[in-house]
Amino acid sequence: MGDTRGERYDANICSCCFANLTAECLSAGLLFWFFGGTWVPMPNQDRSLYCEDWGEALTNRSEPAICVVDLEIGTASVLEGVPPDVSPGQALWAPGSQAVFFIGWYHEPFRLGLKFCSNRRSALFKIDLCGHCERLSGENLSVSNPRLSPDGSTLIYLQGAVFGPHNQCLSLQQVLYVTAHLTSLRVDLSLCLFHPCQEPVCLFFISSFTLFTSVFVSSSSDLSDSSSQLYGSWKLLTVQRDLMVVCCSSPNTPPTLRVGFVPRAGEAVSWQTLQEPLMTFDFNWKVLDVTLPSDEENANYPGLDFGAVLVKPSRPLGETRTPLVVFIHGGPHSQFPAEWNSTTAGLAKLGFAVLMVNYRGSTGFGQHSILSLIGQIGSQDVKDVQRAVLTALERDPNLDPDRLAAIGGSHGGFLACHLLGQYPESYRVCAARNPVINAATLLGTSDIVDWRYTSAGFHYSYDQIPTAEALAAMLQKSPIAHIKAPVLLMLGGRDRRVSPHQGMELYKALKSRGSPVRLLWFPEDGHSLSRVDTQVDCFLNTALWLHQHL
């Protein structure tokens, strides 16, 4: 018959051949073609089909499942009945262990990045072991972190809006499990755990500096002790029966574990340190409160305050004045607690003072502070950082105003580059990790396209199409057109949050202007540049770059 491609065959012959196909091939969804006198399975037609995932740090995580493991007989099975349009997570057993509570993040119309984003459409579900599933929370909301009281009577979880700021104050929802009655109260918190104390419900909240306990959030008491002056940060890790486990640290003291028993009303906690830090460092640190002049106030959210943490070596290394490195956090809705930071400690050990700035829009200062930054990126946050720097220089005459550097990652890199462009006479050098350089060109490459619109002051919907107005505004808020000082760029080749092409765009612009620029490329790393070897490489290069140009 010669070449059989394109040749027609009798339907009966085809039927006979197909009748001999194995059930495995059919169930695999394979197609077949006639070659060499026999039917040969074609490659799966879906093998090149695009499969959505959950973005930065969750690449190839597409459709998770809830699995139940029987420890007695050593078997594991997938819990059936989860709605097909959600990805389940944060599961916990319901009372009686015959059902599971879980959070489900919706797939449709398409998925957006989950990491560092508390504003994704999701719901609280309950599913029993027979596969019957029901939704417990409302529609078109973002929910997370369910917790069950020890007696099984109360379920709490956090709830917020879909879209808007990627991280913000959330409401605490309370479900009385017996009556299925839903109540809510608004709280600004990052962690919540139940504890079986004498009162019906006891919640533990953690702030940037202090550990609190609250009964129905009607009153609170400080559980830290006199060592609060030593430790700038207390983090509650867990509560087991009456025992609390916390992690304490400060900018000059590495983390240490401490334990204490939940006290009775009116009593104090007796904290015990499990192991003293192997070493502490001879750094001075203090929290600076920053006051804004009237012309830098936000008209819609006046009277907001913010702060910074200043860390400096106790004795300058053979110099009369200390160079200042302005360290800016990313997010922008995150923060610098007064805790141990290895980058800050390393720079202080090398003789630099470090100013970690919590500009307006940082978490921990309330919802109005977060909302004040929407539409104001590239202006309000830049002025806040500069105001914090001027405050530090004014209060500490040992800091050298002629040797200022700016470092940061993501939005922190965005601000570091902006400082060089908007205050070229003040800053001599910059080191930026995966920075946002051109918000307009980032629009089509980021896994959180909603935040790209929101940060620039535009409403977002899934069917959003870029407009000339939006693109022009995003470009106007970007630092790429202004930078001339020496810049060190550190880019992750697998960054899904801020495409490495952002940094490449700046690299080429600086090269064309004849400005000093150095680019480090980490092909296997993502947005956080978190691999140990990458962190070492970034720190060493940053320190050398600062020494070279300050």
C-alpha positions as CSV (number, residue, x, y, z in Angstrom):
1,M,0.0,0.0,0.0
2,G,3.0,2.2,0.4
3,D,2.7,5.4,2.4
4,T,-0.4,5.2,4.5
5,R,-0.6,8.9,5.5
6,G,-3.9,10.4,4.5
7,E,-5.3,7.1,3.3
8,R,-9.0,6.2,3.9
9,Y,-9.9,2.9,5.6
10,D,-13.1,0.9,5.8
11,A,-15.1,1.7,8.8
12,N,-15.5,-1.9,9.8
13,I,-11.7,-2.4,9.7
14,C,-11.3,0.7,11.9
15,S,-13.9,-0.6,14.3
16,C,-12.3,-4.0,14.5
17,C,-8.9,-2.4,15.2
18,F,-10.3,-0.1,17.8
19,A,-12.1,-3.0,19.5
20,N,-8.7,-4.4,20.4
21,L,-7.4,-1.3,22.0
22,T,-6.8,-1.6,25.7
23,A,-9.0,0.1,28.3
24,E,-5.9,1.8,29.7
25,C,-5.3,3.6,26.4
26,L,-8.9,4.7,26.1
27,S,-9.0,6.0,29.6
28,A,-5.9,7.9,29.0
29,G,-7.7,9.9,26.3
30,L,-5.2,9.0,23.5
31,L,-5.8,9.4,19.8
32,F,-4.5,6.8,17.3
33,W,-3.2,6.7,13.8
34,F,-2.5,3.8,11.4
35,F,1.2,3.3,10.8
36,G,3.2,0.2,9.7
37,G,0.1,-1.9,9.5
38,T,-1.1,-1.2,13.0
39,W,-2.9,1.4,15.1
40,V,-0.3,3.4,17.1
41,P,-1.4,5.8,20.0
42,M,-0.6,9.4,19.3
43,P,0.9,11.6,22.0
44,N,-1.7,12.9,24.4
45,Q,-3.4,15.8,22.8
46,D,-3.4,17.7,26.1
47,R,0.3,17.3,26.8
48,S,1.0,20.9,25.7
49,L,-2.2,22.3,27.2
50,Y,-1.5,25.3,29.4
51,C,-2.3,24.5,33.1
52,E,-2.9,27.5,35.4
53,D,-1.1,27.5,38.8
54,W,-1.0,29.8,41.8
55,G,1.9,32.0,40.8
56,E,5.1,33.0,42.6
57,A,6.6,30.2,44.8
58,L,3.6,28.0,43.8
59,T,4.6,27.2,40.2
60,N,3.1,23.9,39.1
61,R,0.8,23.9,42.1
62,S,-2.5,23.7,40.3
63,E,-5.1,21.4,41.9
64,P,-4.3,20.3,45.5
65,A,-6.3,17.6,47.3
66,I,-7.2,16.9,50.9
67,C,-5.8,13.5,51.9
68,V,-6.8,11.5,55.0
69,V,-4.2,9.2,56.5
70,D,-5.3,6.3,58.8
71,L,-2.3,6.0,61.1
72,E,-3.5,2.6,62.6
73,I,-3.6,0.7,59.3
74,G,-1.2,2.9,57.4
75,T,-3.4,3.9,54.5
76,A,-4.0,7.2,52.7
77,S,-6.9,8.3,50.6
78,V,-8.1,11.4,48.8
79,L,-11.1,13.0,50.4
80,E,-13.7,13.1,47.6
81,G,-16.4,15.8,47.2
82,V,-14.3,19.0,47.2
83,P,-15.9,21.3,44.6
84,P,-14.0,21.1,41.3
85,D,-13.8,24.9,41.0
86,V,-11.7,25.5,44.1
87,S,-8.2,24.5,45.4
88,P,-8.5,23.4,49.1
89,G,-6.0,24.2,51.8
90,Q,-5.7,25.1,55.5
91,A,-7.7,22.0,56.5
92,L,-8.5,21.0,60.1
93,W,-10.7,18.4,61.6
94,A,-14.2,19.2,62.8
95,P,-15.3,18.0,66.2
96,G,-15.8,14.2,66.2
97,S,-13.3,13.8,63.3
98,Q,-16.0,12.9,60.9
99,A,-15.7,16.1,58.9
100,V,-13.1,18.6,57.8
101,F,-13.1,22.4,57.6
102,F,-11.0,23.9,54.8
103,I,-10.5,27.1,52.8
104,G,-11.1,26.8,49.0
105,W,-9.6,29.3,46.6
106,Y,-11.7,29.7,43.4
107,H,-10.2,29.0,40.0
108,E,-12.5,31.0,37.8
109,P,-12.2,33.0,35.7
110,F,-8.5,32.6,36.1
111,R,-6.0,32.3,39.0
112,L,-3.9,35.1,40.5
113,G,-0.8,34.7,42.7
114,L,-1.5,33.6,46.3
115,K,1.7,34.3,48.1
116,F,1.6,37.5,50.3
117,C,-2.0,38.1,49.1
118,S,-4.9,37.9,51.5
119,N,-7.4,39.3,49.0
120,R,-8.1,36.3,46.8
121,R,-11.7,35.1,46.3
122,S,-12.2,32.1,48.6
123,A,-14.6,30.5,51.0
124,L,-14.8,28.4,54.2
125,F,-16.2,24.9,53.5
126,K,-17.1,21.9,55.6
127,I,-16.9,18.4,54.0
128,D,-17.7,15.1,55.7
129,L,-16.0,11.8,55.1
130,C,-18.8,10.7,52.8
131,G,-18.1,13.6,50.4
132,H,-20.9,15.9,51.3
133,C,-19.6,19.5,51.1
134,E,-21.2,22.8,52.2
135,R,-20.0,26.4,52.1
136,L,-20.1,28.2,55.5
137,S,-18.9,31.7,54.6
138,G,-20.5,34.3,52.3
139,E,-19.9,34.9,48.6
140,N,-17.3,37.1,46.9
141,L,-15.1,37.3,50.0
142,S,-11.6,36.4,50.9
143,V,-11.2,34.1,53.9
144,S,-8.3,32.3,55.6
145,N,-6.8,30.8,58.7
146,P,-9.7,28.8,60.3
147,R,-9.2,27.9,64.0
148,L,-11.3,25.7,66.2
149,S,-11.7,26.1,70.0
150,P,-10.6,23.1,72.1
151,D,-14.2,22.3,73.1
152,G,-15.3,22.3,69.5
153,S,-18.0,24.9,70.1
154,T,-16.5,27.8,68.2
155,L,-14.8,28.3,64.8
156,I,-13.1,31.5,63.9
157,Y,-11.5,32.7,60.7
158,L,-10.3,35.9,59.0
159,Q,-12.3,37.6,56.3
160,G,-11.6,40.5,53.9
161,A,-12.5,42.0,50.6
162,V,-11.5,40.6,47.2
163,F,-8.9,42.7,45.4
164,G,-7.8,46.1,46.8
165,P,-4.6,46.1,48.9
166,H,-2.8,42.8,48.7
167,N,-2.5,42.7,52.5
168,Q,-4.6,44.6,54.9
169,C,-6.7,44.6,58.2
170,L,-9.1,41.7,58.2
171,S,-12.3,41.0,60.2
172,L,-12.4,38.2,62.7
173,Q,-15.4,36.0,62.0
174,Q,-16.8,33.8,64.8
175,V,-19.0,30.8,64.1
176,L,-20.8,29.1,67.0
177,Y,-20.6,25.6,65.7
178,V,-23.5,24.2,67.6
179,T,-26.0,26.8,66.4
180,A,-24.3,27.8,63.2
181,H,-24.8,31.4,64.2
182,L,-22.3,33.8,62.6
183,T,-21.0,36.8,64.4
184,S,-18.1,39.1,63.4
185,L,-15.8,41.8,64.9
186,R,-13.1,43.7,63.2
187,V,-9.5,43.2,64.4
188,D,-6.1,44.1,63.0
189,L,-4.1,40.9,63.7
190,S,-1.7,38.5,62.0
191,L,-2.1,35.4,64.2
192,C,-4.9,34.0,66.3
193,L,-4.9,30.8,68.4
194,F,-7.4,29.4,70.8
195,H,-6.5,28.4,74.4
196,P,-8.7,26.5,76.9
197,C,-8.5,28.8,79.9
198,Q,-11.2,29.3,82.5
199,E,-13.1,31.8,80.3
200,P,-15.1,30.4,77.4
201,V,-12.7,31.6,74.7
202,C,-9.2,33.1,74.9
203,L,-7.6,34.5,71.9
204,F,-3.9,35.3,71.5
205,F,-2.8,38.1,69.2
206,I,0.7,39.2,68.3
207,S,1.8,42.7,67.4
208,S,5.1,44.0,66.2
209,F,6.4,44.3,69.8
210,T,4.1,42.8,72.4
211,L,2.1,39.6,73.1
212,F,-1.5,40.1,74.2
213,T,-4.3,37.9,75.4
214,S,-7.9,38.8,75.0
215,V,-11.2,37.3,76.1
216,F,-13.8,37.9,73.4
217,V,-11.5,40.8,72.5
218,S,-13.3,42.8,75.1
219,S,-10.1,43.4,77.1
220,S,-6.4,42.8,76.7
221,S,-3.4,42.3,78.9
222,D,0.3,42.4,78.2
223,L,1.9,39.0,78.8
224,S,5.5,40.1,78.2
225,D,7.9,40.7,81.1
226,S,10.7,43.1,82.0
227,S,12.9,41.5,79.3
228,S,10.7,43.4,76.8
229,Q,13.3,46.0,77.0
230,L,15.8,43.5,75.7
231,Y,13.7,42.0,73.0
232,G,12.1,44.2,70.3
233,S,9.9,41.4,68.9
234,W,7.8,38.7,70.4
235,K,6.3,36.1,68.2
236,L,3.8,33.5,69.5
237,L,4.5,30.2,67.9
238,T,2.0,27.9,69.5
239,V,0.0,27.2,72.6
240,Q,-0.1,23.6,74.0
241,R,-2.5,23.3,76.9
242,D,-1.3,26.0,79.3
243,L,2.1,26.3,77.7
244,M,2.9,29.2,75.4
245,V,6.0,29.1,73.1
246,V,7.4,32.4,71.8
247,C,10.3,33.4,69.7
248,C,12.0,36.6,70.9
249,S,14.7,38.7,69.2
250,S,15.9,42.2,68.5
251,P,18.1,43.8,65.9
252,N,21.2,43.0,68.1
253,T,20.0,39.7,69.5
254,P,19.4,36.6,67.4
255,P,16.1,34.6,67.9
256,T,15.7,32.6,71.1
257,L,12.8,30.3,72.3
258,R,11.0,31.1,75.5
259,V,8.2,29.4,77.3
260,G,5.6,30.4,79.8
261,F,2.3,29.3,81.3
262,V,-0.9,31.1,80.7
263,P,-1.5,33.1,83.9
264,R,-4.7,33.3,85.9
265,A,-6.5,36.7,86.0
266,G,-4.3,39.3,87.6
267,E,-1.1,37.2,87.6
268,A,2.0,37.7,85.6
269,V,3.7,35.2,83.3
270,S,7.0,33.6,84.4
271,W,8.9,33.3,81.2
272,Q,11.8,30.8,80.9
273,T,14.4,31.0,78.2
274,L,15.1,27.6,76.8
275,Q,18.5,28.6,75.4
276,E,20.3,31.9,75.7
277,P,21.4,33.3,72.3
278,L,24.9,32.1,71.4
279,M,26.0,35.6,71.0
280,T,24.7,39.2,71.0
281,F,26.1,42.1,69.1
282,D,27.4,45.4,70.1
283,F,24.8,47.4,68.1
284,N,22.7,50.3,69.3
285,W,19.1,50.3,68.0
286,K,16.1,52.5,68.6
287,V,12.6,53.1,67.1
288,L,12.1,56.5,65.5
289,D,8.7,58.1,65.3
290,V,8.4,60.2,62.2
291,T,6.2,63.4,62.1
292,L,5.1,64.7,58.7
293,P,5.0,68.3,57.8
294,S,1.6,69.5,56.7
295,D,2.4,69.6,53.0
296,E,3.2,65.9,53.1
297,E,-0.1,64.8,54.7
298,N,-2.6,62.7,52.8
299,A,-5.7,64.8,52.4
300,N,-8.0,61.8,52.5
301,Y,-6.2,60.2,55.5
302,P,-4.7,63.0,57.6
303,G,-2.9,62.5,60.9
304,L,-1.2,59.2,60.1
305,D,2.1,58.4,61.7
306,F,4.8,55.9,60.8
307,G,8.2,55.0,62.1
308,A,11.6,53.4,61.4
309,V,14.2,51.3,63.2
310,L,17.7,52.7,63.4
311,V,20.5,50.2,63.9
312,K,24.2,51.4,64.2
313,P,27.5,50.1,65.4
314,S,28.3,51.3,68.9
315,R,31.8,52.5,67.8
316,P,32.5,53.7,64.2
317,L,35.2,51.7,62.5
318,G,38.0,54.3,62.5
319,E,35.7,57.0,61.2
320,T,34.2,60.1,62.8
321,R,30.8,59.7,61.1
322,T,28.9,56.6,60.1
323,P,27.6,56.0,56.5
324,L,23.8,55.3,56.5
325,V,22.2,52.6,54.5
326,V,18.4,53.1,54.0
327,F,16.8,49.6,54.0
328,I,13.3,49.6,52.5
329,H,10.9,46.7,52.8
330,G,8.8,45.3,49.9
331,G,5.2,44.6,49.7
332,P,4.4,47.4,50.0
333,H,2.0,46.1,52.7
334,S,4.5,44.5,55.0
335,Q,6.8,45.8,57.7
336,F,10.1,45.8,59.5
337,P,9.5,44.7,63.1
338,A,12.2,45.5,65.6
339,E,13.6,41.9,65.2
340,W,16.7,40.1,64.2
341,N,17.6,40.8,60.5
342,S,20.7,39.1,59.2
343,T,21.3,41.7,56.4
344,T,21.0,44.6,58.9
345,A,23.3,42.9,61.4
346,G,25.9,42.1,58.7
347,L,26.0,45.7,57.5
348,A,26.2,47.0,61.0
349,K,29.1,44.7,61.7
350,L,30.8,46.1,58.7
351,G,30.5,49.6,60.0
352,F,27.3,50.9,58.4
353,A,24.3,52.3,60.2
354,V,21.0,50.9,58.8
355,L,17.6,52.6,58.8
356,M,14.7,50.3,58.3
357,V,11.7,52.4,57.3
358,N,8.0,51.6,57.8
359,Y,6.5,54.1,55.5
360,R,2.7,54.8,55.3
361,G,1.1,51.7,53.8
362,S,3.1,49.3,56.0
363,T,1.1,46.9,58.1
364,G,0.7,47.4,61.8
365,F,-0.5,51.0,61.6
366,G,-4.2,50.4,60.8
367,Q,-6.3,50.2,57.7
368,H,-6.2,54.0,56.9
369,S,-2.5,53.8,56.6
370,I,-2.7,51.0,54.2
371,L,-5.4,52.7,52.1
372,S,-3.5,56.0,52.0
373,L,-0.9,54.5,49.7
374,I,-3.4,53.4,47.0
375,G,-2.7,55.5,44.0
376,Q,0.2,57.3,45.7
377,I,3.1,54.9,45.0
378,G,6.2,56.6,43.7
379,S,5.3,59.8,45.6
380,Q,3.9,59.4,49.1
381,D,6.1,56.4,50.0
382,V,9.2,58.0,48.5
383,K,8.6,61.2,50.5
384,D,8.0,59.1,53.7
385,V,11.3,57.3,53.3
386,Q,13.1,60.6,52.7
387,R,11.4,62.2,55.7
388,A,12.5,59.2,57.9
389,V,16.1,59.7,56.6
390,L,16.0,63.4,57.4
391,T,14.6,62.6,60.9
392,A,17.4,60.2,61.6
393,L,20.1,62.6,60.4
394,E,18.6,65.4,62.5
395,R,18.5,63.3,65.7
396,D,21.8,61.6,65.3
397,P,24.7,63.9,64.4
398,N,27.1,60.9,64.1
399,L,25.4,59.8,60.8
400,D,27.1,61.1,57.7
401,P,24.6,62.9,55.4
402,D,27.1,62.8,52.5
403,R,27.3,59.0,52.4
404,L,23.8,57.7,51.9
405,A,22.8,54.4,50.2
406,A,19.4,52.8,49.5
407,I,18.7,49.1,49.3
408,G,15.6,47.0,49.0
409,G,13.7,44.3,47.2
410,S,10.5,44.3,45.1
411,H,8.6,47.4,46.1
412,G,11.6,48.3,48.3
413,G,13.8,48.2,45.2
414,F,11.2,50.3,43.5
415,L,11.6,52.9,46.2
416,A,15.4,52.6,46.4
417,C,15.6,53.5,42.7
418,H,13.1,56.3,43.2
419,L,15.2,57.8,45.9
420,L,18.2,57.9,43.6
421,G,16.1,59.6,40.9
422,Q,14.1,62.0,43.0
423,Y,17.0,63.0,45.4
424,P,20.1,62.6,43.2
425,E,22.1,64.9,45.4
426,S,21.5,62.8,48.5
427,Y,22.1,59.2,47.5
428,R,25.3,57.9,46.1
429,V,24.5,54.2,45.4
430,C,21.7,51.7,45.3
431,A,21.3,47.9,45.5
432,A,18.0,46.5,44.4
433,R,16.6,42.9,44.4
434,N,14.0,42.1,41.8
435,P,12.8,45.7,41.7
436,V,9.7,47.1,40.0
437,I,11.2,49.5,37.5
438,N,8.5,50.1,34.9
439,A,5.0,49.4,36.2
440,A,3.5,49.8,32.7
441,T,5.6,47.0,31.2
442,L,5.1,44.8,34.3
443,L,1.4,44.8,33.8
444,G,1.3,41.8,31.4
445,T,3.9,39.7,33.2
446,S,3.1,39.7,36.9
447,D,1.1,37.0,38.6
448,I,-0.8,39.7,40.6
449,V,-2.0,41.9,37.8
450,D,-4.9,43.2,40.0
451,W,-2.3,44.8,42.4
452,R,-0.6,46.5,39.5
453,Y,-3.9,48.4,38.7
454,T,-4.8,49.0,42.4
455,S,-1.4,50.4,43.4
456,A,-1.7,53.0,40.6
457,G,-5.2,54.0,41.8
458,F,-7.3,52.1,39.2
459,H,-10.2,49.8,39.8
460,Y,-9.6,46.2,38.7
461,S,-11.8,43.5,37.3
462,Y,-11.0,40.2,35.7
463,D,-11.9,41.5,32.2
464,Q,-9.7,44.6,32.6
465,I,-8.0,45.7,29.4
466,P,-5.1,48.2,29.6
467,T,-5.9,51.7,28.6
468,A,-3.6,54.5,27.4
469,E,-4.5,56.4,30.6
470,A,-3.6,53.6,32.9
471,L,-0.3,52.8,31.1
472,A,0.7,56.5,31.1
473,A,0.0,56.7,34.9
474,M,2.0,53.6,35.6
475,L,4.9,54.8,33.7
476,Q,4.8,58.2,35.4
477,K,4.9,56.5,38.8
478,S,8.0,54.4,37.8
479,P,11.6,55.2,38.5
480,I,13.2,54.1,35.2
481,A,13.4,57.5,33.6
482,H,15.4,59.2,36.4
483,I,18.2,57.0,37.7
484,K,21.8,57.9,37.1
485,A,23.7,56.8,40.3
486,P,25.5,53.4,40.5
487,V,23.0,50.5,40.8
488,L,23.6,46.8,41.8
489,L,20.8,44.6,40.4
490,M,20.0,41.1,41.7
491,L,17.5,39.2,39.7
492,G,15.8,35.8,40.0
493,G,15.3,34.1,36.7
494,R,12.1,32.3,37.9
495,D,10.5,35.4,39.4
496,R,6.7,35.3,38.7
497,R,5.9,38.3,40.8
498,V,8.2,40.9,39.2
499,S,9.6,39.7,35.9
500,P,13.4,39.8,35.8
501,H,12.9,41.7,32.6
502,Q,12.1,44.7,34.8
503,G,15.7,44.7,36.1
504,M,17.0,44.0,32.6
505,E,15.1,47.1,31.4
506,L,16.9,49.3,33.9
507,Y,20.3,47.6,33.2
508,K,20.0,48.5,29.5
509,A,18.9,52.0,30.3
510,L,21.8,52.6,32.7
511,K,24.3,51.1,30.3
512,S,23.0,53.5,27.5
513,R,23.5,56.4,29.9
514,G,27.0,55.4,30.9
515,S,26.0,54.9,34.5
516,P,27.8,52.3,36.6
517,V,25.6,49.2,36.9
518,R,26.2,45.5,37.9
519,L,23.7,42.7,37.4
520,L,23.6,39.4,39.2
521,W,21.5,36.7,37.6
522,F,20.2,33.8,39.6
523,P,18.5,31.5,37.1
524,E,17.0,29.0,39.6
525,D,15.7,31.6,42.1
526,G,12.3,33.3,42.3
527,H,11.1,36.6,43.7
528,S,12.4,36.2,47.3
529,L,15.9,35.2,46.2
530,S,15.8,32.8,49.2
531,R,18.2,30.0,48.3
532,V,21.0,30.0,50.9
533,D,23.8,30.4,48.3
534,T,21.9,33.2,46.6
535,Q,21.5,35.0,49.9
536,V,25.2,34.8,50.6
537,D,26.1,36.0,47.1
538,C,23.7,38.9,47.3
539,F,25.0,40.1,50.7
540,L,28.6,39.9,49.8
541,N,28.1,41.7,46.5
542,T,25.9,44.4,48.2
543,A,28.5,45.0,50.9
544,L,31.3,45.3,48.3
545,W,29.2,47.6,46.2
546,L,28.5,49.9,49.1
547,H,32.1,50.0,50.1
548,Q,33.1,50.8,46.6
549,H,30.7,53.7,46.1
550,L,30.3,55.3,49.6
